[in-house]
Amino acid sequence: MCVGPTLVELLGDLHRASHGSLALVSGRSIDSLDRLFSPFRGVAVGLHGLEVRRDPDEPPGRPPADPVPAPLREAIEGIAARHGATLVEDKGAAIAVHHRLPAPAMQALRQALREACERLAPRWTVMRGRRVLEVKPGDATKALGVDTLMAEAPFLGSMPIAFGDDVTDLDMFEAIRRHAGTSVSVGLRIAGSGDLQLDTPDESLALLRELRDALEAGADSLRIGEVLRARTHA
């Protein structure tokens, strides 16, 4: 994953314009997000909701979460090697199996990981992402992170807007809708799953600029809604 300076600058602008009501929500750890988006550092949800950092100046809060059971970790490493995965990334509370496999081979890898979970750790599950299979606790979701943030200031009572481009973002979209917000799907992978569809990352940057400009001009939720509706009908 590559994060360009334009996006990093925009995130800083939006963080200030929204009075801190901006969060990164990811399957990556918060430490990884800090490295990717440096020098920006903000509110963040990592590891599919297992990590939450409410204050940019504090370390991530870690709700009780069991590490990957040792027998499951060993099984995953063996399965990944046999099926030609490119990397096993141990995140502590989850494992990401990265691959560049065609669909049939990916499905075989996915099934083998599922069977290992069922046999060794039934509470754990396998989530498919872009060229990655995440082995994680079944109750760990990005929606959990969204719900946690929306229950507290500065997000409480706000109208959330979420951008996503992968199937791992779909449960986050569901949470955003529960909080009367707007989901924005980017690219073809999850086309049609959001309330608003954008085709390219450049379109995302353009919308983020519009939102920044509206917030800096003191826009309320009605004006923000107009910005989103205009993009929908553009």
C-alpha positions in Angstrom: 0.0 0.0 0.0 1.3 3.4 -1.0 0.0 6.6 0.5 0.8 9.8 -1.4 1.6 13.2 0.2 -1.6 14.8 -1.2 -3.8 12.4 0.8 -1.7 12.9 3.9 -2.0 16.7 3.6 -5.8 16.4 3.1 -6.2 14.2 6.1 -4.5 16.9 8.2 -6.7 19.6 6.8 -9.8 17.5 7.4 -8.7 16.7 11.0 -8.4 20.4 11.7 -11.5 21.5 9.8 -13.7 18.8 11.5 -12.3 19.6 15.0 -10.8 16.1 15.3 -13.8 14.2 14.0 -11.8 12.1 11.5 -10.6 8.5 12.0 -8.7 5.9 10.1 -10.4 2.5 10.3 -8.3 -0.4 9.1 -7.5 -4.1 9.4 -3.8 -3.0 9.8 -2.4 -2.2 13.2 -2.4 1.4 14.4 1.4 1.3 14.4 1.3 0.4 10.7 -1.2 3.2 10.0 1.1 5.7 11.7 4.0 4.6 9.5 1.9 4.7 6.3 0.3 8.1 6.9 3.3 9.8 8.5 3.4 12.6 9.6 -0.4 12.6 10.0 -1.4 11.0 13.3 -5.1 10.9 14.3 -7.9 9.0 15.8 -7.6 5.4 14.6 -9.2 1.9 14.7 -6.8 -0.9 13.9 -7.0 -4.7 13.6 -10.7 -4.7 12.6 -11.8 -3.0 15.8 -9.4 -4.7 18.2 -7.3 -1.5 18.6 -8.9 1.9 19.2 -6.9 5.2 19.7 -9.2 8.0 20.7 -6.5 10.6 21.2 -3.8 11.1 18.6 -1.3 11.8 21.4 -2.0 8.5 23.2 -1.0 4.9 22.4 -3.8 2.7 21.0 -6.2 1.3 23.5 -6.4 -2.5 23.3 -9.6 -4.1 24.4 -9.2 -7.6 25.8 -8.1 -9.8 22.8 -6.5 -13.2 22.8 -3.4 -13.6 20.6 -3.6 -16.1 17.8 -3.5 -19.6 19.5 0.0 -21.2 18.9 -1.4 -24.4 17.3 -3.5 -22.2 14.8 -0.5 -20.0 14.1 1.7 -23.1 13.3 -1.1 -24.5 11.1 -1.5 -21.3 9.2 2.2 -21.1 8.5 2.2 -24.6 7.1 -0.9 -24.1 5.0 0.5 -20.8 3.6 3.7 -22.5 2.5 1.9 -25.5 0.9 -0.5 -23.2 -1.1 2.1 -20.7 -2.3 1.2 -17.7 -0.2 3.7 -14.8 -0.5 3.7 -13.6 3.1 2.3 -14.5 6.6 2.0 -11.3 8.6 1.5 -12.0 12.3 -0.3 -9.0 13.8 -0.5 -10.5 17.3 -4.3 -10.6 17.6 -4.7 -11.6 13.9 -2.8 -13.1 11.0 -2.8 -11.8 7.4 -2.0 -14.4 4.7 -0.9 -12.4 1.6 -1.1 -14.0 -1.8 -1.1 -13.4 -5.5 -3.1 -16.6 -6.4 -5.7 -17.0 -9.1 -9.2 -17.6 -7.9 -9.3 -21.4 -7.7 -6.0 -21.5 -5.8 -7.1 -18.7 -3.5 -10.3 -20.6 -2.8 -8.3 -23.7 -1.9 -6.1 -21.7 0.5 -9.2 -20.1 2.0 -10.9 -23.4 2.6 -7.7 -24.9 4.2 -7.5 -21.9 6.6 -11.2 -22.2 7.5 -10.8 -25.9 8.3 -7.8 -25.1 10.5 -9.9 -22.6 12.4 -12.8 -25.0 12.8 -10.5 -27.7 14.1 -8.2 -25.6 16.3 -9.9 -22.4 17.2 -13.7 -22.3 16.4 -14.0 -18.7 17.5 -11.7 -17.6 14.8 -12.7 -16.9 11.2 -11.2 -16.1 7.8 -12.0 -12.9 6.0 -11.2 -12.3 2.3 -9.6 -9.0 1.2 -7.7 -7.8 -1.8 -4.9 -10.4 -2.2 -5.1 -11.2 1.5 -6.9 -13.6 3.8 -7.3 -12.4 7.3 -7.5 -14.9 10.1 -9.0 -13.1 13.1 -11.5 -13.4 16.0 -15.0 -13.7 14.6 -16.3 -10.7 16.6 -13.6 -8.4 15.4 -15.0 -6.1 12.7 -14.5 -2.5 11.5 -18.2 -2.0 12.4 -17.2 -2.6 16.1 -14.7 0.2 15.8 -17.2 2.6 14.2 -19.8 1.9 16.9 -17.2 2.5 19.6 -16.2 5.9 18.2 -19.8 7.0 17.4 -20.7 6.6 21.1 -18.2 9.2 22.2 -17.2 12.8 21.6 -16.3 14.2 19.1 -18.2 11.8 16.9 -21.3 11.4 19.1 -24.3 13.0 17.3 -22.4 13.6 14.1 -23.2 12.5 10.5 -20.4 10.0 9.6 -19.0 9.6 6.1 -16.9 6.5 5.3 -14.7 5.7 2.3 -13.9 2.1 1.5 -12.6 0.1 -1.5 -12.6 -3.6 -0.3 -15.0 -6.3 0.9 -13.5 -5.9 4.4 -15.1 -2.4 4.5 -18.7 -3.7 4.0 -19.5 -4.2 7.7 -18.2 -0.7 8.3 -20.7 0.6 5.7 -23.5 -1.2 7.6 -22.4 0.6 10.8 -22.3 3.9 9.1 -25.8 3.5 7.8 -27.0 2.6 11.3 -25.6 5.9 12.4 -27.5 7.8 9.6 -24.3 8.4 7.7 -23.1 8.0 4.1 -20.9 5.3 2.8 -18.7 5.9 -0.2 -17.5 2.9 -2.3 -14.4 3.5 -4.4 -13.4 1.4 -7.4 -14.9 -1.7 -9.0 -14.3 -4.3 -6.3 -17.3 -3.2 -4.2 -19.1 -1.1 -6.8 -22.7 -0.4 -5.8 -22.3 -1.3 -2.2 -22.0 2.3 -1.0 -24.5 5.1 -0.9 -22.2 7.0 -3.2 -20.0 5.3 -5.9 -16.7 6.8 -7.0 -14.6 5.0 -9.7 -11.1 6.1 -8.9 -8.8 7.3 -6.1 -8.6 10.7 -7.8 -12.3 11.1 -7.5 -12.0 10.3 -3.8 -9.3 13.1 -3.4 -11.6 15.5 -5.3 -14.5 14.8 -2.9 -12.3 15.0 0.2 -11.2 18.5 -1.0 -14.8 19.6 -1.4 -15.6 18.3 2.1 -12.6 20.1 3.5 -13.5 23.4 1.7 -17.1 23.1 3.0 -16.0 22.5 6.6 -13.4 25.3 6.5 -16.3 27.6 5.4 -18.3 26.6 8.4 -20.7 24.2 6.6 -23.3 22.4 8.7 -24.6 18.9 8.1 -27.2 20.2 5.6 -24.5 21.8 3.5 -22.3 18.6 3.7 -25.3 16.6 2.6 -25.7 19.0 -0.4 -22.0 18.3 -1.3 -22.6 14.6 -1.3 -25.8 14.8 -3.3 -24.2 16.9 -5.9 -21.4 14.3 -6.3 -24.1 11.6 -6.6 -25.8 13.3 -9.5 -22.6 14.6 -11.2 
